[in-house]
Amino acid sequence: MSIMSSCSIPSFSSISVSNFTYRRPNRFICSAGVSVAELKAVSATEPLLLNAVRGEDVERPPVWLMRQAGRYMKSYQAICEKHPSFRERSENVDLVVEISLQPWKVFQPDGVILFSDILTPLPGMNIPFDIVKGKGPIIFDPISTAADVDKVREFTPEEWVPYVGEALTILRKEVNNEAAVLGFVGAPFTLASYVVEGGSSKHFSKIKRLAFSQPKVLHALLQKFTTSMAKYIQYQADNGAQAVQIFDSWATELSPADFEEFSLPYLKQIVDTVKRTHPNLPLILYASGSGGLLERLPLTGVDVVSLDWTVDMAEGRKRLGSDIAVQGNVDPGVLFGSKDFITNRIHDTVKKAGKGKHILNLGHGIVVGTPEENVAHFFEVAKGLRY
Ligand code: CP3
């Protein structure tokens, strides 16, 4: 029996937003039990985000927002009330899928990022942690000595975070190539800063003490994170992630020379390792406040650099060179402005980024308290753009 012959007829729903209309295919299931999503996975056109990163001709920049799932959404707050533990929300397959899909269902971004945290792998590396409301991440036994580093285990994702693979696989089916499913990991220096500082930090004095008085100990820790995060990216890709973002949020606490010693070589090692097994997987690098390091970021070998808002997009493009794609760089605070103000800032960023190789995004995550209607407006305007 031909599978195709027993499928229901495709239909499209038209969704009108401000100045344009787009057609979104509805999901339909074949009587043979094979979803068209599965059939389409073989022949489907690639998501816009992947085409844009690869420099193909696209009609507009793809758009997604860092922290697009989270506390600014009432639907997320409702889940928090029922499931107050962040670890539970981010480690239970059903909750991870539901939360990841919340912004997808409302805004149809071009990227659907897994709901998780950069710290999620830590227990699997023998580093217990929690995320406490009002306090942020807490590492129960911060690392400070060579003996502490010896106790850190290398990460085996399939053993410790099977829910991540399962959630990514479900997300791929749900999103059905209408957007790219995005995975993410923390970069070695940023993860090390949490586990050495014991949580978030203002002055990064503990990790700097370690870096500048016992560099070998820090290098040993960074190498364990490097091997583990390369494996974790491969695992995410094998289970459905179509692009992976590496967050080196705190790398910019380092001077350029120290970045070259404590972050750059490890990022490059991760990229080299992943590219050997997954040469077509786009890798995106984000570091907040990266203006002073910009020329060094492409040396990691990533495909996309995500800019925060302290760099002018046109200048950032020039400094990064034309080979690499850019993401960003709208100030998350813009989403507290009027709708006209938001529209103008989107147009300004897109114009400065120029045609192609640009993923429209914020320069950091959406801030708690951001009006959901302004986020909706951001997506409407962004998806209505044409080059
Ligand atoms: O973008 C997304 O929608 C995916 C979800 C995501 C989360 N954390 C969920 C989360 C992503 C990509 C992250 C990455 C992350 N986590 C980073 C890198 C990005 C950045 O902000 O620079 C960092 C540094 C962390 C560590 C971390 N986790 C911090 C500093 C906090 C905030 C603490 C707080 O209470 O505000 C978290 C908790 C966290 N991770 C929240 C979310 C939505 C907020 C807590 C909650 O929702 O209960």
Residues whose N, C-alpha, C, O or C-beta is under 5 A from the ligand:
A	BS01	CP3	L65 M66 R67 Q68 A69 G70 R71 F86 I113 L114 F115 S116 D117 I118 I131 V132 G134 G136 P137 F247 S249
